[in-house]
Amino acid sequence: MINLTFETFDEMVVFAKQILGNQTAVGASVSAHTDIKPSMPVIPEAPAIQQPQAPVTPQAPTQMPTYSIDQIAVGAIQLKDAGRLGEFQQLLARFGVAALTQLQPAQLPEIAAELQKMGVKL
């Protein structure tokens, strides 16, 4: 396939005259239409090739990290040192306990996540 692009209609007419040589019978009747703007050539698109998809394997549910009471205590100390002990006490109350030692082991990942939301580094 050969594509030609011309800036103006007159440029195309000159090119056509050069190609046709002495056969310029078409040139006189066409040159009156100088207000026609050339359009972009239409290039057919190649059909999309679909790549075979690898089968999606379900991922194992992510397990929450485990934390110890000591790690939670370190977070509580960070809040106390920042003057935010009341926030830690409110957090304990949300978990239904009054003291850190009353937390159940299953609650430790959840309270650790809440502490991290509060800016504590565990």
C-alpha positions as CSV (number, residue, x, y, z in Angstrom):
1,M,0.0,0.0,0.0
2,I,1.3,3.5,-0.9
3,N,-0.1,6.5,0.9
4,L,0.4,10.0,-0.4
5,T,-0.2,13.2,1.6
6,F,-0.5,16.6,0.1
7,E,-0.6,20.0,1.9
8,T,-2.8,21.6,-0.8
9,F,-5.0,20.6,-3.7
10,D,-2.7,22.5,-6.1
11,E,0.2,20.4,-4.9
12,M,-1.7,17.3,-5.7
13,V,-2.6,18.6,-9.2
14,V,1.1,19.3,-9.9
15,F,2.0,15.8,-8.7
16,A,-0.7,14.3,-10.9
17,K,0.5,16.2,-13.9
18,Q,4.0,14.9,-13.4
19,I,2.8,11.4,-13.1
20,L,0.4,11.5,-16.0
21,G,2.8,13.4,-18.3
22,N,1.0,14.9,-21.3
23,Q,-2.4,13.3,-20.3
24,T,-3.6,16.5,-18.6
25,A,-7.3,16.4,-19.7
26,V,-8.4,16.0,-16.1
27,G,-6.4,18.9,-14.7
28,A,-8.5,21.7,-16.2
29,S,-11.9,20.5,-14.9
30,V,-10.6,19.8,-11.4
31,S,-8.6,22.9,-10.6
32,A,-11.8,25.0,-10.1
33,H,-12.5,23.2,-6.8
34,T,-9.7,24.6,-4.7
35,D,-11.9,25.0,-1.6
36,I,-12.0,21.2,-1.1
37,K,-9.8,20.2,1.8
38,P,-7.9,16.9,1.6
39,S,-9.1,14.4,4.1
40,M,-7.0,12.0,6.1
41,P,-6.5,8.6,4.4
42,V,-8.6,5.8,5.8
43,I,-6.4,3.0,7.0
44,P,-8.3,-0.1,7.9
45,E,-7.6,-1.4,11.3
46,A,-6.1,-4.8,11.8
47,P,-8.4,-7.1,13.7
48,A,-7.5,-7.3,17.4
49,I,-5.7,-10.5,18.4
50,Q,-6.8,-11.7,21.7
51,Q,-4.1,-13.2,23.8
52,P,-5.0,-16.3,25.7
53,Q,-5.7,-15.4,29.3
54,A,-4.0,-17.4,32.1
55,P,-6.5,-18.9,34.4
56,V,-7.1,-16.9,37.5
57,T,-6.2,-18.7,40.6
58,P,-8.0,-17.7,43.7
59,Q,-5.6,-16.3,46.2
60,A,-5.7,-17.5,49.8
61,P,-7.4,-15.2,52.1
62,T,-4.8,-12.9,53.7
63,Q,-4.2,-13.7,57.3
64,M,-4.1,-10.8,59.7
65,P,-0.7,-10.5,61.4
66,T,-0.5,-11.7,65.0
67,Y,0.3,-9.4,67.8
68,S,1.1,-9.9,71.5
69,I,-0.1,-8.0,74.5
70,D,3.4,-6.6,74.8
71,Q,3.2,-5.1,71.3
72,I,-0.1,-3.5,72.0
73,A,1.3,-2.2,75.3
74,V,4.1,-0.5,73.3
75,G,1.4,1.2,71.2
76,A,-0.4,2.3,74.4
77,I,2.8,3.8,75.7
78,Q,3.3,5.8,72.5
79,L,-0.2,7.2,72.9
80,K,0.4,8.0,76.6
81,D,3.7,9.8,75.8
82,A,1.8,11.8,73.2
83,G,-0.8,12.8,75.8
84,R,-3.4,10.7,74.2
85,L,-4.0,8.1,76.9
86,G,-7.7,9.0,76.9
87,E,-8.0,7.9,73.3
88,F,-6.5,4.5,74.2
89,Q,-8.9,4.1,77.1
90,Q,-11.8,4.9,74.7
91,L,-10.4,2.3,72.3
92,L,-10.4,-0.3,75.0
93,A,-14.0,0.5,75.9
94,R,-15.0,-0.1,72.3
95,F,-13.6,-3.6,72.7
96,G,-15.6,-4.0,75.9
97,V,-12.6,-4.1,78.3
98,A,-11.2,-1.7,80.9
99,A,-7.6,-2.9,80.8
100,L,-5.2,-4.1,78.2
101,T,-4.8,-7.5,80.0
102,Q,-8.6,-8.2,79.5
103,L,-8.3,-8.3,75.7
104,Q,-8.7,-11.8,74.2
105,P,-6.0,-13.0,71.8
106,A,-8.5,-12.9,68.9
107,Q,-9.0,-9.1,69.5
108,L,-5.3,-8.2,69.3
109,P,-5.1,-7.9,65.5
110,E,-8.2,-5.7,65.4
111,I,-7.0,-3.4,68.2
112,A,-3.5,-3.3,66.6
113,A,-5.1,-2.1,63.3
114,E,-7.0,0.6,65.2
115,L,-3.8,1.7,66.9
116,Q,-2.1,1.9,63.5
117,K,-5.0,4.1,62.2
118,M,-4.2,6.4,65.1
119,G,-0.6,6.7,64.0
120,V,1.0,4.2,66.4
121,K,3.9,2.2,65.1
122,L,3.8,-1.4,66.1
